[in-house]
Each structure stands twice: as structure tokens, then as C-alpha cells.
Amino acid sequence: MAPKSITSSSVALAGLLTLLLAPSAGGEPREEFLTLRQAGRAYEGAPPTIPHWFDPMDARACLKCHQTGLDVGYARPAPITPHATWEACQQCHVPRASEDQEDIPNSLAGLGLTRGAHRQYPGAPPVVPHSLFGRENCVSCHGGPGTPSAIRTSHPERANCLQCHALDAKRQVQ
């Protein structure tokens, strides 16, 4: 018979794997969410585009909603910015293209689709499947008030995500 500590560890590991591998509860399925998410970006790996009117002359206007996740009655509260100390939002975030704009032919390529995170070894937490540049606050995307269930963490109270989740070296931009 196995010692109690091994049995308890096995049960705990099985429970953790069930939580990590289970589809998100409620809300949109992960693939559907990722497809919709990509539609709001200029290219794969790009920061989100700006889907609403804004005052381009007011550098801090974005923070009026995006610093706290203000709920203004849309489908979700405003996503919280992971970098509230940055003051030039439009340096990375661009207005969403209108329907009548034509695509300009180019040879630019994104980083490739990020469709789920692999694991370094069986039972390990998922690796971080994207660059961390400009994404220093994981909870702003994965645990804030506007977080879609498809990417919501079950443990936003944990402070150091990289303690368990390894970086995917192929996705890190220097």
C-alpha cells in the first residue's frame, strides 16, 4: 500500500490537472474567444485596437476607464491596462480600421497564432504563450473585471505568475 503522502499528492495533482485542462466554465469557448480577440488586433501579437472614439490630444484619457476597469454599460467593463504608468497609449494602440478601409498590400507577418499554451512536461502549468513585453501585470488580462471566461485565471490572488508558469522562449520579444 502506498504511503499516505503519495496518495494525497496524487489526488491533489489529479484535481489540479482537472482544473487546468477543463474547458472554461460559462461564457464563450476558448477557440471562439481567441478568434474574436484576434479580430480586434491589427496583426497577430499586436496590442488591442481602439474600438471607440477617443480624444487623441488627451494622453491620459484612456486611464479614465482602463485604470480601474470602469463599467460603462457595454458587454464587459473596460479591460484594465497592464501598464498604467505609460502615457502614450497610441504609440502601440491604434484606432480600429473602419469597414470601408482597404487593406494595403504588404509583406508584414505577425508572430503566428497563439492557440493555447503547451506544457513543459505532463502535469506542469501551461507556459505563457505570448511575449510579456507590455504585459507585466498578468491579472489585468486574466483576472480583471472585464476578463472573458475563456482566459480567466482561477487564482488571481496569487502574485507571481512566473513562479509556476514558465515563459515560452519562442514568444519572447526582446
N, C-alpha and C positions, 0 to 999 in steps of 0.2 A: 504494500500500500504506500502511496506517495506521501511524503511529509505534508503537513497542513499548509505550510508556507508556499509550496509549489502549487498545490491545488488552488489556494486563494489567489495566487498570482495568475494562474491560468484563467480563472473565472474573470478576474479584473481585466486581463488582456482581451479576452473574448468580448466582454462588454464594451471596451474601448473601441475595438475593431468594428463592432456592430454600429456604434455611433458614428464613427468616421466614414464607414462605407455605405451607410444607409442614404437613400435619396432624401433631399431636404423635405422637411415636413411643411405642408401647406405651400401656397404660393406657386410660382412658376417652376417647371422642371429646369435643371441646370443648363442643358443644351439650348432650350428656348431662350433662357435668360442671356446666355453668352451671345447668341445671335442678335438679340435686340440690343445688347450692350455695345456690340461692335458697330451697329448702325449709327450710334451716337459718337463715333470717333472718326477722325479724318483718315486714319490708317491703323492697321493692327499695331498695338503697343502705344498709340497716341493717347494723350490726356483726353478726357471728355470734351466734346464741343459744347459751346454755349447755346442752349436751345431756346433762349428767351431774349427779350430786349434788355439792354443794359446801357449805362452811361459810360462810354469809353473814356471820358475825361476824369472820372472819379475812380482812382486806382484802388481805393478801399471799399467801394460799393459792394463788391462781391461778398465781403465778410459780413455784411448786414444780415444775410441769410445763411451763408455757408460756414460761419464760425461756430454756430450753435445747432445747426440743423433745423432752422425755422420751418414750421409747418404753416404754409400759406393756403392750404386747401386743395393742392393738387393731389395726384395719386399717392405721392410719398413726400415726406419732409425733404427739404433741401439736403443733399449729401454734405457731410461735414468735410471741410478741407483738411488734408493731412499736413498742410504747410501754411498755417495761418500767418506766419511772420513774413512770408514772401509778399511783395507788394505789386508785382507786375503780372497779374493773372493772365493778361492777353499775350504775354510773351510765349506761353505754352498753349493756352486755351483759345481757340478761335471760334467765331460765330459759326453755327451750323449752316451748311450750304442750303440755299433755297432750291425748291423743286425745278425752277427754270434755269438754274446754272448748268452750264455744260462742263463735263469733265475735260480737263486739259491733258492731252496725251503726255505721258512722262514714263520714265523707267524707274521711279522710286518703288521700293519694296519695303513692307513692314517687317517686323521681327518674326512673322509666322503666327498662325493661330495658336492660342493658348487654350487648349481644351482639357482642362483638368490637370491635376498635379499627380505626378508619379511618386513613388516612394523609394527611398534609398535601399530599403530591404523590407521583406514582409513584416508587417506589424508596425512599421515606423510611421510617424505622422507624415502627411503629404508634404512634399517640398514646396517652397514658394515658387510658383510657376511664372513669375514675372520679375522684371527689374524692380529694385527698391528705390531707384532714383526718383525723387519727388513723392515717394510713398513711405515716408518714415513712420507714420502713425497708422499701423495696420487696422486699428479699431475704427478709424474714420470711414473706411470702406467696408469692413467686415463686421462692424458691431454698432454703428451709429443708428440714430432713429430712422433714417431712410434706407437702411440696408435691406436689399431683397433677400428673401429666404434662401435663394439658391447659393449665395455666398456668405451668409451669416454664420459667424462662429458660435459654437455652443458655450464658449468660455471667454467672453470679452473682458472679464475681470482680471485675467492673467496678464501681467505687464510686459513680459519679454517673450514675444512670439518666436524669436530666433533661438531661444533656449531649446525648443523642441523641433521647430520647423527649419530644416536646412535650406540653404539657397540652392536654386538650380543654376549652376555655373554658366550654362548656355544662355541664360536670360539676363545676366547682369551686365548693365551698360556702364562703362567707366566714364 
